Amino acid sequence: MRPGFVLEVDERTPPLLVHRGDSFGLERFPLGSRVVYPPESLPGLPDVRSAIAQALEHPLDSEPLRVLLRAGMRLTIAFDDISLPLPPMRTPDIRQQVIEQVLELAAAADVDDVELVVANALHRRMTGPEIRRIVGDRVYRSFWPHALTNHDAEDRANLIHLGLTDEGEDVEINRRAGTSDLLVYVNVNLVSMDGGWKSTAIGLASYASLRHHHNTRTMRHSRSFMDHKASALHSSAWRMGRLLQEHVPVFQIETTLNNQAFPTSYAFLTKREWEWSPRDQAMFWAVKNGLDRAPGRLRRKALSDLVADYAVTSVQAGAVEPVHELTVANVHRQQLVEVSGQSDVLVFGLPYLCPYNVNSSVMNPVLAMCLGLGYFFNMYRGSPLVRKGGALILYHPVPNAFDQLHHPSYVDFFEEVLAESTDPAIIEERFEKQYATDPWYTHLYRTSHAYHGVHPFYMWYWGAHALEHLGDVVWVGGDRRAVKRMGFRSASTLADALSMVAGSVGSSPSITYQHNPPHSIADVR
Amino acid sequence: MSSLTRLARDFRWGHVPSVPATAPRREVAPVREVSTAWARTPLARGVRAVAQAGVLAPLVRAEVRLQVTGAARLTALGDEAAVLVLNHTSHLDTAALLTALPSPVRARTVVAAAADYFFTSWWKAAGTALVFGTVPIERRGGAPTDTPVRLLAQGWNVVVYPEGSRSHDGWSTRFRPGAAALALACGAPIVPVAVRGSYTAMPRGRSWPTPGRPRVSVVFGDPLRAAPGEDALSFTGRARAEVARLLDEDETDWWSSLRRSSGGQQPALQGPPAGSWRRTWASTRPVESPPGAGPQVWT
């Protein structure tokens, strides 16, 4: 496995792959540009089943799970929802493999009262087939639908307020989880933001709890939220988690994946361009031309059918905090790349998928903003890859389209709220409560498959740190109306984009392109 | 331009893919060495002699003004085989060197060529082995080959580019000790050779010399022999210093180069410590004839 590295573009550098939403292309970057490549995929564990058994039997700072289980107890197993991993992994999902072993132990200990909860917080409810794909047939048949449910953050009868943290933050979570004798959490740690107390204290929480950290102030002080030790978001979740732990014992099982984010036949998406074989080049050409010529619905279907060949690189279990430290170390082993200094311009190609449009018809403009200025911008440790006042150039078509089933409140947010202001703090103050408590959005969240009414606000807050830090944001290939509504500018080509940002970064700026996905975290020194 | 044509251009179809200078190398699995023994059979040697004398040399002399100095130092070696060590800035270097060699010496000279570049396809391997007498060497940490040692022991002169690759800006990089180790292994002398002007005539990226018959000079130095107990690093250092002096000799004259060398004023082989454009600017300056060379004009 070769580590990640920073390439300097020279005359011998071929054009580089750039994601552009539902397509991708090859781009020639100016000579001297830096390109951050992630490490190559780590080898997967040779025997995942044994690794899980080993983790459950020899947990960190905890008794073995076998010892914690007893007849007559209330056991709740919570697990990450469909937002992880991206793209979905080939079955059997690692959550299925872990949950089955947990249930084997529970059955052996004669535990009858077992419930499974999808920790979807304010995300949309997952459908039965989606849940079946994650937990597998055996678990699904045994528990669905009565003892295998989506968390409902608006079901007052099934929430419990556990108290306030030292800083006055409400801790309100799923009642079943909060009143169990043991809460087992099964996670997939795709990036270092995931996991830890964020799993339980956020995944199983209600709006009353989430509003304490999903806000503009917290996001601006999470630098970055991929580094839990420098993230105000995580600090808040950690405070909440410690309070939660006083009420219910939590046994955390965290897993990490390698960088094999696409199927083997799409190897060109994960390989370094100068190492593309003739087969990779042919595949690139065929897939790109196929996607570019296909109708939107077919193109979307072809992409959403992709499943990743992820391999599991580690499994750790036990007390939340020591487990998470080890998990983050394993994520860093796969994703961390040392980068020397910041640049004037940072470039990202945004892919077709983000955590909130899995099995949706489209990635809407607000989600594209969240992916670029939220998740991708924050893929750093230390300081951002781009200097304060620098420019961000993003490749994405930013279609002015919304999935009516999944994102109904996004439509109104885009048309009404962003028309008034794009400043996260102003938006939060003036509009958040109205959307968070809107009965129609709440109804759709609880009974349909819609994201919560307040969710688009959170997406906008994810980008608050980037909005404050950057001097310019330009979208290459973005729909002009949609981009303008969000307060940004659109360009046709990279050259045009660089001309447009010349006012803030000069005519010969230093440029860094973070080649993402597969993911890398820039350790900026 | 169609998308397929663009792809073909971008990925250099029909050529070895170029790798960015700052990209880490892939681990190379040990590969079986391509045999070039057939290229040293009497028939192949005959074909090569005709190709080199009848096609290559006239072509080189037609495209560049080739200035050869010190070839007699080679013939003085008689039948003793030597390792020819020279600076490397252009694909033109090999053609110019072979053209500059006296024909008896050329007839028993092979050129060590990068296996990962010249021996990646059968047609390229066969073509270069036949016309230039190349033999493959690994430069990326693959299994070392003993072919050059065997050939040197059999009386073949072996041309080695100790820098391992062509210069990017016309100035030399470090000399690796492989050539000296080869000479030490066989007790053979090293003949230092300086090629000047080839970067200006045909730098990286060009496949044919620039128009206007630019001047290219090949200067042969006196054979160097290893001192008793001398190691490859020290021997390499001496060879490199002599190549630097020969380049200076071509630019000035023999006596001046000796004086500058002993006085520590000799231009550095690695070029001036300046920004990249200034280095390239300096190395692409057209090569002027040294004082006293060329036709005399009486005034």
Interface residues (C-beta under 8 A of the other chain):
Chain A: R2 P3 F5 V6 L7 E8 V9 D10 E11 R12 T13 P14 P15 L26 R272 W274 E275 W276 Q281 F284 W285 K288 N289
Chain B: S3 L4 L7 D10 F11 R12 P17 S18 V19 P20 A21 T22 A23 P24 R26 G205
